[in-house]
Amino acid sequence: MSMTQPLRFYVHTPFCLHKCHYCDFNSHVFSNPPWEKYQQALLKEIEYYAQQPQFKQRRISSIFFGGGTPSLAPPELFEAVLHTLQTHFSFANDIEISLEANPGASEAQRFQAYRAAGINRVSIGVQSFDAAELKWLERIHSADEAIKAYHIARDAGFDNINLDLMYALPKQSLASWFTTLEKALALEPEHLSCYQLTVEPHTQLAITHKKQALALPHDDLALDFLWQTRQRLQQAGYQAYEISNFAKAGKTCQHNQGYWLYDDYVGIGAGAAGKWDAEDGGVWRYSNLRSPNTYIDTALQHGKAVGSDEYLNLAQAMGEAMWLGLRQSQGIHIPSFSQRFGNSPQQAYPQLLQQWLQQEQLKQHQHYLQLTEQGLNIADDIAASFLVAV
């Protein structure tokens, strides 16, 4: 394991004021979250993973506090986590430290404290600026509160802000979506994440959809949302560097890019996941226990709280790297892939690549294997085909 390879940390905060019906993340409604015990459990996990040989002497390139609603947590929790991480690991000089924030849980003093703790990037879960859409999404904030949260973050000194937005909602028109998009652009954030609504299994929305089908946009209209969004954001100076993510120059999300590049990452907190490369080219990965109380008790007792883990062999790891890498606009860097796995994509998937290349769904541009504009329309199918191939 090269000590120069990027290492990333994901810190999960599972507590929410309300569980939105479309959400499939590990989030739980607590009227009085046990913040002190949860913080202690997180610190125990950091100490445990700092002693593992595959992570020793590694430099952390990015840290992401996700949830749930991390902005509900007291600033002292972030200060303690970052201090403990810096005690056991070295930080890259340009380390990116992100925090997800709910507009309904935004206070000026808290954002100032987050900034003082070392957080340098904020991602605000706006989703929509339309009152009826926010109500359907079960968001607990208004459009005005979302705008206020953005300005609070700016006033606190954050110069790297993302807004999360969601399109292709039931009965949503392109005009309604573009009203939201234009309001977001007027704020001039550095980054925008624009996701199509997906009915995920095991959510309340999936139960509702099964009982009575939602009036979701048909496939052609959903593609119109995608392509018109990409065109408008390009005009506004935002680079589409991944299917759902757009950034001004130099403001791509380094942490998320690490996932798509198949970097190693440590996940701590209830339900968090981690992954690292094995010496034989395969991959080890794990997921933590999801129940906050069970996670706390287990982490405090054992220093870790793994609920499940698995090993992916070399072929499986290559398939997953293809699946993730093709989401990037630049695609897969063939020399890096070949060096890492001892096998080029052309050698590993000769027939499958020939099929997608001949159909002009993929293209090889210099040293990169990329989705074409045509291929972007069926990106999930193309990416998943490499998982099936293993």
C-alpha positions in Angstrom: 0.0 0.0 0.0 1.5 3.3 -1.1 1.4 5.9 1.7 1.0 8.6 -0.9 -2.4 7.3 -2.0 -5.2 9.7 -1.0 -7.2 8.7 2.1 -10.6 10.1 2.8 -12.8 10.2 5.9 -16.6 10.1 6.0 -18.3 11.0 9.3 -22.0 10.1 9.5 -24.5 11.9 11.7 -27.7 9.9 11.7 -30.0 12.3 13.6 -32.8 14.3 12.0 -35.7 16.5 13.0 -37.9 14.7 10.4 -37.4 11.7 8.1 -38.4 12.8 4.5 -40.4 10.1 2.7 -37.9 9.8 -0.2 -34.8 9.5 2.0 -33.0 6.1 2.0 -30.0 7.3 4.0 -29.4 6.0 7.6 -31.3 8.8 9.4 -33.3 8.6 12.6 -35.6 11.1 14.4 -34.4 11.8 17.9 -36.0 14.5 20.1 -32.8 14.7 22.2 -29.8 13.1 20.4 -27.1 11.7 22.7 -24.4 14.0 21.3 -21.8 13.5 24.0 -21.9 9.7 23.7 -22.0 9.9 19.9 -18.9 12.1 19.9 -17.1 9.7 22.2 -18.0 6.8 19.9 -16.6 8.7 16.8 -13.4 9.4 18.6 -13.0 5.7 19.6 -13.4 4.7 15.9 -10.8 7.2 14.8 -8.3 5.9 17.4 -9.1 2.3 16.2 -8.6 3.0 12.5 -5.4 5.0 13.1 -3.8 1.8 14.4 -4.7 -0.3 11.4 -1.7 -1.0 9.2 -3.5 -0.1 5.9 -4.1 3.4 7.2 -1.0 4.2 9.2 1.0 7.2 8.0 -1.6 8.0 5.4 -2.4 11.6 4.6 -6.1 12.7 4.7 -7.1 14.5 1.5 -10.8 15.2 2.4 -13.3 14.8 5.2 -17.1 14.8 4.7 -19.7 15.2 7.5 -22.9 13.7 6.1 -26.2 12.5 7.4 -28.9 12.7 8.6 -28.5 16.3 9.5 -25.0 17.1 10.7 -25.8 20.8 11.2 -27.9 19.8 14.2 -24.7 18.7 16.0 -23.0 21.0 18.5 -19.9 22.7 16.9 -17.8 21.1 19.7 -18.4 17.7 18.1 -16.8 18.8 14.8 -13.9 20.4 16.7 -13.2 17.3 18.7 -13.4 15.0 15.6 -11.1 17.2 13.5 -8.6 17.6 16.4 -8.5 13.8 17.0 -8.1 13.1 13.2 -5.2 15.6 13.1 -3.6 14.1 16.1 -3.5 10.6 14.5 -3.1 11.5 10.8 -1.5 14.2 8.7 -3.7 16.5 6.7 -3.1 17.5 3.0 -2.3 21.2 2.7 -5.4 21.7 0.6 -7.6 19.4 2.5 -11.4 19.8 1.8 -13.6 19.5 4.9 -17.3 19.5 4.0 -20.5 19.7 6.1 -24.0 19.0 5.0 -26.5 21.5 6.4 -30.3 21.7 6.5 -31.7 25.1 5.8 -34.2 24.6 8.7 -31.3 24.1 11.2 -29.1 27.0 10.2 -28.0 29.6 12.8 -25.3 32.3 12.3 -23.4 31.5 15.5 -23.3 27.8 14.6 -21.9 28.5 11.1 -19.3 30.8 12.5 -18.3 28.0 14.9 -18.2 25.4 12.2 -15.8 27.7 10.2 -13.7 28.2 13.3 -13.5 24.4 13.8 -11.9 24.0 10.4 -14.8 23.2 8.1 -14.2 24.9 4.8 -17.1 23.7 2.6 -20.8 23.6 3.2 -23.5 21.7 1.2 -27.0 23.0 1.8 -29.9 20.7 1.2 -32.3 23.1 -0.6 -34.0 20.6 -3.0 -36.5 23.2 -4.3 -37.4 26.9 -4.0 -41.1 26.1 -4.8 -43.4 25.9 -1.7 -45.6 23.2 -3.0 -42.6 21.0 -4.0 -41.0 21.5 -0.7 -44.2 20.4 1.0 -44.5 17.3 -1.2 -40.8 16.5 -0.4 -41.6 16.9 3.3 -38.8 19.3 3.8 -39.0 21.3 7.0 -37.7 24.6 5.5 -39.2 27.3 3.3 -37.6 28.8 0.2 -36.8 32.0 2.2 -35.1 29.9 4.9 -32.9 28.3 2.3 -31.8 31.6 0.9 -31.2 32.9 4.5 -29.1 29.8 5.2 -27.0 30.5 2.2 -26.3 34.0 3.2 -25.6 32.9 6.8 -22.9 30.6 5.4 -21.5 33.3 3.2 -21.4 35.8 6.1 -19.6 33.2 8.3 -16.8 33.2 5.7 -17.5 30.1 3.6 -16.3 30.6 0.0 -17.1 27.1 -1.1 -20.8 26.4 -1.0 -22.9 23.7 -2.7 -26.7 23.6 -3.1 -28.5 20.3 -3.5 -31.4 20.4 -5.9 -33.9 17.8 -7.0 -35.8 17.5 -10.3 -38.3 15.3 -12.1 -40.7 15.4 -9.2 -44.3 14.1 -9.7 -46.2 16.5 -12.1 -43.2 18.9 -12.1 -42.9 20.9 -15.3 -39.6 22.1 -16.8 -40.7 25.6 -16.2 -41.1 24.9 -12.4 -37.7 23.3 -12.3 -36.0 26.1 -14.1 -37.6 28.6 -11.7 -35.7 26.8 -8.9 -32.6 26.5 -10.9 -32.5 30.2 -11.8 -33.0 31.1 -8.1 -30.1 28.9 -7.2 -27.9 30.5 -9.9 -28.8 34.0 -8.7 -27.1 33.1 -5.4 -23.9 32.3 -7.3 -22.8 29.2 -5.3 -19.5 27.5 -6.3 -21.2 24.1 -6.8 -24.6 22.7 -7.6 -25.7 19.1 -7.3 -28.8 18.4 -9.4 -30.3 15.0 -8.8 -33.3 13.3 -10.4 -35.8 12.0 -7.9 -35.4 8.2 -7.5 -38.0 6.0 -5.7 -35.6 4.0 -3.5 -36.6 0.6 -2.1 -37.5 0.5 1.6 -38.5 4.2 1.8 -41.9 5.5 2.7 -42.2 6.9 -0.8 -41.7 3.4 -2.3 -44.6 2.1 -0.2 -46.8 5.0 -1.4 -45.7 4.4 -5.0 -46.5 0.7 -4.8 -50.0 1.4 -3.4 -50.8 4.1 -6.0 -48.3 4.9 -8.8 -46.9 8.5 -8.6 -47.2 10.7 -11.7 -43.4 10.7 -12.3 -42.1 12.2 -15.6 -41.7 9.7 -18.4 -38.2 8.8 -19.6 -38.1 11.3 -22.4 -39.1 14.2 -20.2 -36.6 13.1 -17.5 -33.9 13.3 -20.1 -35.1 16.7 -21.1 -34.6 17.8 -17.5 -31.1 16.4 -17.6 -30.0 17.9 -20.9 -31.5 21.3 -20.5 -30.0 21.5 -17.0 -26.6 20.7 -18.3 -26.9 23.2 -21.1 -28.1 26.0 -18.8 -25.4 25.4 -16.2 -22.7 25.3 -18.9 -23.9 28.7 -20.0 -23.7 29.9 -16.4 -20.1 28.8 -16.1 -20.6 25.5 -14.3 -18.6 22.5 -15.5 -20.5 19.2 -15.5 -17.7 17.0 -14.0 -20.0 14.2 -13.1 -23.5 13.2 -14.2 -25.3 15.1 -11.3 -22.6 17.5 -10.2 -21.6 20.9 -11.6 -18.9 23.3 -10.4 -17.2 26.6 -11.1 -13.5 26.3 -12.1 -11.5 24.8 -9.3 -14.5 24.0 -7.1 -15.3 20.4 -7.8 -16.1 18.3 -4.7 -12.8 16.5 -4.0 -14.3 14.1 -1.5 -17.0 12.8 -4.0 -14.4 12.6 -6.7 -12.5 10.3 -4.4 -15.4 7.9 -4.5 -15.6 7.9 -8.3 -11.8 7.5 -8.5 -12.1 4.5 -6.2 -9.8 6.0 -3.5 -9.6 4.5 0.0 -11.9 5.9 2.6 -12.7 5.3 6.3 -16.3 5.7 7.3 -17.2 6.3 11.0 -20.6 6.8 12.6 -23.8 4.8 12.6 -24.3 3.2 9.2 -21.1 4.6 7.7 -19.1 2.6 5.2 -15.4 2.3 4.4 -13.2 0.7 1.8 -9.5 0.0 1.1 -7.4 -1.8 -1.5 -6.1 -5.2 -0.7 -2.6 -6.2 -1.6 -3.8 -8.6 -4.3 -5.7 -5.9 -6.2 -9.0 -6.7 -4.7 -10.9 -4.6 -2.2 -12.1 -4.8 1.4 -15.1 -2.9 2.5 -17.4 -2.7 5.5 -20.6 -1.0 6.8 -21.2 0.0 10.4 -24.2 -0.9 12.5 -27.1 1.3 11.6 -28.9 1.8 14.9 -27.4 4.9 16.7 -27.7 3.4 20.2 -26.3 0.0 19.2 -23.5 1.8 17.3 -22.6 3.9 20.3 -22.5 1.0 22.7 -20.5 -1.2 20.3 -18.0 1.5 19.4 -17.4 2.5 23.0 -16.8 -1.1 24.0 -14.7 -2.3 21.0 -13.4 0.8 19.3 -15.2 -0.2 16.1 -18.9 -1.0 15.2 -18.8 -3.0 12.0 -22.1 -4.6 11.1 -20.9 -6.3 7.9 -17.9 -6.6 5.7 -16.9 -8.2 2.5 -14.0 -8.9 0.2 -14.2 -8.1 -3.6 -11.7 -10.1 -5.7 -9.7 -8.4 -8.5 -12.3 -8.9 -11.2 -15.1 -7.6 -8.9 -13.0 -4.6 -7.9 -12.3 -3.8 -11.6 -16.0 -3.9 -12.4 -16.8 -1.6 -9.5 -14.0 0.8 -10.6 -15.5 0.9 -14.1 -19.0 1.5 -12.7 -17.9 4.4 -10.6 -15.4 5.9 -13.0 -17.7 6.2 -15.9 -19.9 8.6 -14.0 -17.2 11.2 -14.4 -17.3 13.5 -17.4 -13.5 12.8 -18.0 -14.2 9.1 -17.7 -11.7 6.5 -16.8 -8.0 7.2 -17.1 -6.8 4.1 -18.9 -3.1 4.2 -17.8 -4.1 4.7 -14.2 -6.6 1.8 -14.4 -4.0 -0.4 -16.0 -1.3 0.4 -13.5 -3.7 -0.2 -10.6 -5.2 -3.5 -11.7 -2.4 -4.9 -14.0 -5.0 -5.0 -16.7 -6.4 -2.4 -19.1 -10.2 -2.0 -19.7 -9.6 -3.2 -23.2 -8.0 -6.4 -22.0 -10.5 -7.0 -19.2 -13.7 -6.3 -21.2 -12.9 -6.8 -24.9 -16.3 -7.8 -26.2 -18.3 -5.4 -23.9 -16.2 -2.4 -24.8 -16.4 -3.2 -28.5 -20.2 -3.4 -28.2 -20.5 0.0 -26.5 -17.9 1.6 -28.7 -19.5 0.4 -31.9 -22.9 1.7 -30.7 -21.2 5.0 -30.0 -22.3 4.9 -26.3 -18.6 5.1 -25.3 -15.6 6.7 -26.9 -11.9 6.6 -26.3 -10.5 10.1 -26.2 -6.7 10.2 -25.8 -6.0 8.2 -22.6 -9.6 8.3 -21.4 -12.6 6.1 -21.8 -15.8 8.2 -21.7 -19.5 8.1 -22.1 -20.7 9.9 -25.2 -23.7 12.2 -25.1 -25.7 9.4 -26.4 -24.3 7.1 -23.8 -25.1 9.5 -21.0 -28.8 8.8 -21.7 -28.3 5.2 -20.5 -25.4 5.8 -18.2 -26.7 3.5 -15.5 -27.2 0.6 -17.9 -23.7 1.0 -19.4 -22.0 1.2 -16.0 -23.9 -1.7 -14.5 -22.9 -3.9 -17.5 -19.4 -4.0 -16.2 -20.6 -5.2 -12.8 -22.5 -8.0 -14.4 -19.5 -8.9 -16.6 -17.5 -10.0 -13.6 
